[in-house]
Amino acid sequence: MMNMLEEAIIYATVLHQGKVRKFNGIPFILHPLEVAQILSTMTDDQEIITAGILHDVVEDTDGTLAEIEKRFGKRVASMVASESEEKYPDEAPNLTWQRRKEESLKVLKNSTDVGVKMLWLADKLANIRSLARTYSERGDELWKMLHQSDPAMQCWYYRTIAETVELSLNKTGAFKELIKHINYIWPGTFDSDKARYRKYREVSIDGCKLLGRGAKGDVYRYDDELVIKVFNQNNTYRDVEREIAISRRAFILGMPTAISFGIVSVGDRYGAMFELVDSETVSKYIERSPGQVETYAKIMAELGRTIHEIQVSESDTFPSASERIKSYINGGLAYENEVLANKCIALLDAIPASDHLIHGDFHTGNVFLQNGEPLLIDMDRVSVGNPIIELSDLYYFYVVLGEEDPSVVEEFMGFSYQTAQQFLDSFLKAYLQTEDAGRLAEVKEKASLIGYARLIRKLRKKGTPSEKDGQVIACCLSKISELTEKLDSLAL
């Protein structure tokens, strides 16, 4: 009886019969066999190696995922699916190249199966071997032979794949060879150290107390002196490195920031260590003492004013906060109502340009109190912009997210939805230094417009909205429509 690998070789050979490789005209089947050979240097898992043999069957032949699942099992089919791009047959391949790559990269980044990462690494290594050979013979003529003729975009694709698989596979020879080829074609893309043996310090969070949750990861108390931020699985080493660099720049400019002193690995995720002795998040303090919410709101308001008074120069190269909000609008509201989206973008564009910092992810779960002094973490969204954008984030976290289901805010912040609303009211009074009900209502309206647009984007990111999500989106659209008719400015 044939084993799985033998059956896969015969099955793939029959389906790829008559097909040849683009650059050298050799039988196509040699490519999946090369991928399988590369995989065999990383694992003896037959399902992973089988997926390597079959990885181009769905994309390049009449074979189907259903047939692969029937013959070789669900996991093999799932791995093959991760490497099978949407074809868009009605459009030219060169016009859909970036869209196809972005869609497939999302699959890679969100996969929890190391077999998927191994398969991608093996396939791209086999491909870049061929690219490197052709590049050495023909130079820049190579790019004219591809659907994507911009070498910078090709570099982006291979670099992103390498960054995504690095934590899981950086000790393998295949990863090191991939880095060498990338640096040969695009010199300086990676530090040459990545092509040599490197081991990240490995730590465990088993038994560690969860201190807070954020959009990019969770924060744990590691020991009496250290906390560790464990980044979500789809964050690469470059993402963590970038956030640490932003933290240091912001700290130098006067933002009270906890500075990381090292990147570690936590299972299959990256972590950043911070020295935060005897400290907890403001969320934890409010959770224990909700009656003191006004006190903590005043601390947060003072911190907010401190941040927003920091002026930067063009050389500091912080991004525009308005561009982040526009991405929310274009990624959600524009799909529902393009005219309404354009009105919101016009209101954003009318805000006077600012060279003052905002944090970009400002909430009580991202602020630690150490000896009574607040320190910020989660620095990847530090930007320049009008403070209304910061206040819109607060409105989103403490009001919008809980309007349909208060438990969403309660789980995220650790305290009740009612307390969350009390916090926001107290924060705005302290931040704006006013008790004027009209002024407070005006700022809430401006903040809410952006907050509802952000919620639409959050729901649209999940794919086609469910009936329940569709109702929430309709409600948000109605509120945004009313606000755009009422507001002539979003500036604070």
N, C-alpha and C positions, 0 to 999 in steps of 0.2 A: 504494500500500500504506500502511495506517495505521501510524503509529509507536506506540511503547509508551504514551505519554501519551494519545493519542487513543483507543486501544483501551481503556485503563483508565477514561477518562471515560465512554465508552459502557457498558462493563461495569458500573461502579458506579451509573450513572444507572438502568439497567434494574433492578438488584437493590434499589436504594433507592426505587423508584417507589412513590408513595402514602404514604411516610413523611414526617413533619413534625418540626421541632424543638420541644422542650418549651416554651420561653418565648414564642415569637412565632408559631408555626404556619407558618413558611416551609418550603418543600421541604427535606427533610433533605440532599439532594445538595449544597446550597450550603455546608454545613459542610466536607465533605471537599475541596471545591474551594477554600474559604478556606485550609484547611490546606496544600494544594498551592501556593497563591499565597505563603503565608508561607515555605514551604520554598524557593521559587524566589528569595527574597531572600538565602538563605544558601548555595545550591548550584545548580549546573547539572547535577548527577548525576541522570539520568532515572530510575534505579531508586529513589532516595530520594523524588523527587517523585511517582512512581507509587505508592509505598507510602503516601504521604499521601492520595492519591485513594482508595485501597482500604482504609485503616486500620480502618474500621468495618464492612467487609463481613462478616467472620466473626462479629463480636460481635452485629450487628444485623440480619443477613439470613440467607438460606439458603445463602449462599456458603461455600465451604470452603477451607482452606489448601491442600489437594491441588489443587483447581482453579486457585487463584492461582499455585501453583508451576508447574503445567503451562503456564499461559498467559504468566506474567510472570517466571518464574525463581525459583530457590531463595532468593536474597538478598531479593527483594521479599517473598516469603512469610515469611521469617524476621523481617523488620521488622514486617510486619502482625501476626505472632504475638506480638511483644513488646507490642502494644497491645490484645490480645484477652484479656479477663479470663475466668476460669472463672465460669460463670453461677450454679451451685448452684440449679437450678430448683425443688428441693423446699423451699427456704427463702426467706423474705421478703427482698427486696433490702436493706432498711434493716438487717436483722440480719447480713447478710454483707458489708456495705460495707467495714468496716475490714479484714477478712480478705482480701477481694479486692484492696484497695489495697496491702496489705503484700506479698502474693504477686506482684503486677505490678511493684512497686517493686524487688523482688529481681532481676527480669529486667533492668530498666533499669540497676541498679547493676552487674550482672555482665557487661553487654554490652561488647564491645570495638569494635563498629561505630559510628562517629560518626553514621551514618545513623539509628540507633535513637535516639540522643540528639536529633538534629535533629527527628525525627518526633515525639517526645514533647514537645519544646519547642513546635513548631508547633501541635500538637493542643491542648495546655493553654493556649497563648496565645489560640487561637480561642475556647476555652471560657471563659476568664476575661474576655475582652472582653465576652461575653454576660452573664456574672455581674455585671461591673462596671456595665454599662448597667442591668440590672434592679435592682441594689442602689441605684443613684442615683435610681431611680424609686420603689422600694417599700421601701427600707431593710431592716430585719430580717425583714420578711415573706418575703424571698427564701428564707431557710433552710427554711421550712415547705414549700417547693416541691421540695425535694431529698430523695433517699433518706437522706442524712446531714444531719440538722437541726442538728447542733452546729457552730457556726462555727469553734470552736477546732480541731476535727478536720479541717475543710475547709482551714483555714490550714496545719495540719501537712502535709497532702498536697501542697499547692502549694509550700510552703516546701521540702519534701524534694526535690521534682522540680527546683526552681531550684538548690538546693545541689548536686545530682547532676550537672547539665549545665553548671554554671558554668565549670569549668576549660576545657572544650572550646569553649564557645560564649559566654563572657562578653563578647566583642568584637562580637557581632552585635546589630543593632537589635532583633531579636525577643526576645533575652534581656533587654535593657534595658526593653523595653515590658512584659514579663512582671513584672519587679520593680516597675515603676510601678503596675501594676494590683493586685499583691499588697499593696503599701503603701497603696494607696487604700482597699481593703476592710478590711485589717488593719493600721492605721497602726503604724509602727515595727518591722515584722517584719524588714526589712533596712535596713542603713545606706544612706542615700540615695546615697552614692558609688557603689554597685553599679549604679545606673541611669545612670551616666556612664561615659565611656571609661576603662578601667583595664587596664593591662598588667602581669602578673606578670613578675618577672625570670625569664628562661628559662635553664636550665642543662642541660648534658649530662653523663651519667655514663659516656659512652663511654671505655673505657680505665681507668676508676676501679676500684680494688681493693675487692672485696666484703669487708666486715669482719664482718658478722653478719646473721642472718635472725631475724625475729620474726613474731608472729601478724599484725601490722598493716603490716609493711613490711620493707624491707632497708636496711642501713646501709653506706654506701660512704665510703672515704677520698677526699675531693674534691681536697685539696691538702695541703701540709705542716701547715697550721693548721686546716683545716676538715674536718668530716665532714658528710655529708648523709644524713638518713633519708628514703627514698623510700617513701611510703605506698602501700598497695595501691589498686587502681583504684576500689574502691567506697567509699573514704574521701573525704568532702567537705571543703571549706574549713573548715566549721564544726567538723568532727572534729579537724582539725589545730590550729585555733585553740584548741579546748577543751583539747587535750593540752598545748599550750604554757602556757595559763593555769594548769592543774593543776601543771605543773612549777614555775612561779614561786611558787605558794602553798606547795608542798611544800618548796622551797628555803628560803623565809623561815622555815618551821617547823624547819629544821635537817636536812632530808634532803639528802645530798650529790648534787646533781643537775646534769647538764649543761643549761644554759639555751639555748634556741634564740633567735636574734636575727632571724629572718626566714623567711617562707614564700615558696617559689619554685615554679615549674612545671618538671617534668621530663617532657617529652613530654606524655602525657595523664594524668599523675599529679602530685599535690602532693608537695613536699619541704620539709623543715625543716632549716635549716643550724645547726650547732653548732660552737663554737670548741673543739676538742679537739686541742691541739698534741702531737705525738709520743705518741699514745696508741693502744691497741688493746684489743679486748675480752678479758676473762679467758679466754673460749673459745680465742682465738688463742694465748694464752700456754700454756694447757694442751696445745693441739694440738702446739706446738713442743717442750714439755718435760713429757710425761706423768708423768715420774718426780717432778715437783714438784707433783703434784696436791694433796697434803696442804697445802702452803704456800698455794696459791690457795684451797683450801677454808676455811682459817682466815681469810683476808682476807674472803671472802664471809660467813662466820659472824659476824665482827665487824661487818660492814656490816649484816647482818640484825638483829643486836641493837640497833645504832644506830637503825635505822628503827623497830623495834618499841617502843623506849622513848619515842618522840615522842608526846606526849599532845596532843589537839586539843580544841577547844570545839565546841559545837553550831553556833556562827556560822561555823565553817570549812566546814560543809556537805559533808563527804566522804561518799560513799555507804557502805552496809554491805557488807562483803565476803561475809557470809553470804547476802545476796540474790543475789549472782553465782553462788554455789554452788547455791542453790535453782533458779536458771534452768537450770543444767546438769542438775539432777535432773529438773525438769519437762519439759525439752526432750529427754530421752532415756530415763532409767530409768522414768519414769512411763508411757511408752508400752509398756514391756515388762512391768512389774509394779507396779501402782499401790500395792499394800499395802507392798511393799518400799520404794518411793519415799517413802511417808508415814513409815515407820520412820526413814529417813535424815534426812528433814526434821525429825522430832521430836528426833533427836540434835543436829542443828544448832541448833534452837530452845533446847535445854537448855544451850548454851554461854553463860556469863555475858556480858552486854553489855560491849563494850569501847570506849574512846575513844582507842585507840592506833592508829597508822598501820601499814598493811602496803602493800607495793609492788604486789602483785597480778599481777606478771609477772616474778618474780624468778628469773633464771637467768644463767649465765655469758655468754650472748650479749648481755645487756642491761646489762652492767657494763663500763665502760672503766677501764683503769688509766692515770692520767696522773701521771708522776713518782712512781709507787708508790701514789698515792691513788685509791680507787675513786670513780667517778662514774656515776650511773644515767641511763639513757634509757628510752623507752617508759613514759610516765607515765599513760596513760589509764585504768589500773585501780587507781590509788592509792585506798585506801579505809580504813575502820576495821574492826577485827575481831581475833579471837584469832589468834595466830601459827600455830596448827595449819593454818589455811587457806593461809598462805604455804608451810609445809612440805609441804602436800599438792600444791601446784603443783610444787615441786621433785621430789617423788616421781613425779608424773605425767611430768615432762620426762625424768628420768634413769632411771626404771625401767619404768613402765607402758607408755610408748610403744614401748619396745624389746623387750618380752617376746615378742611374736609375731614381730617382725622387727627385729633389732638395728640394721639399716642405717638405720632411721627416725631413731633417736637419733644415730647416727654422722653422718648427713647434716646434721641440724639443729644439732648442737653442734660438729661438726668433729673429734671424737675418738672413740675406740672405746667401745662399750657397756660393756666391762669397766671402762675408765677412768671412765666416767660413774657406775657403781655405786660405785667407789672414792671418787669425789668426794663422793657423797651420804653415804656412811658417815663420811668424815672431817668433812664439814660438820656432820652431826648431833652428833658427839662434841664438836666445838668449840663449836657453838651451845648445846647443852644442858649443856656443861661436865661431861661424865660419860663414863666408860668402862663403866658398868653395862650389861651386855648385855640384861638384862630391861627396863630403862627405854628403851633404844634400840629394842628390838623392839616395845614398847608404842606408842611414838610412830609408828613405821613403820606399824603396823596402822591407827591412826587416820587417818594421812595416806593410806594406800592405799585406804580406803573411798571417800574423796572422789575420789581419782585414778581409780578404776575407774568411778565414776559419770560422771566427765568424759569418759572414753574412750567410753562408750556414747553419750553425747550427740554426740561427734565423728563417730561412725560413723552415727548416725541422721540427722545433718544432710545426709548425702549422698543421702538418699532411702531407698527400700526396700532394706534390707541384702542384700548378696550372700550366697551360701552361706558363703563364708569369713568375712565380717563377722558373719554370724549365729552362727557357731561362737565367735568372739571374744566377742560379746555374751553368749552363754550362759555362757561361762567367767567373765566379769565378774559376771554375776548370781549365780553360785554362790559366788564369793568374797565379794560384798557380803552375801549372805544369811548366810553363816557369821559375818561380822564383826558384823552387827547383833545376832546372837544372843549374841555374846561381849562386845561393848562396851556399857557403860552411860553413857559420856561420850566426847565428842570433844575436850573442852578440853585444852589442853597442860598 
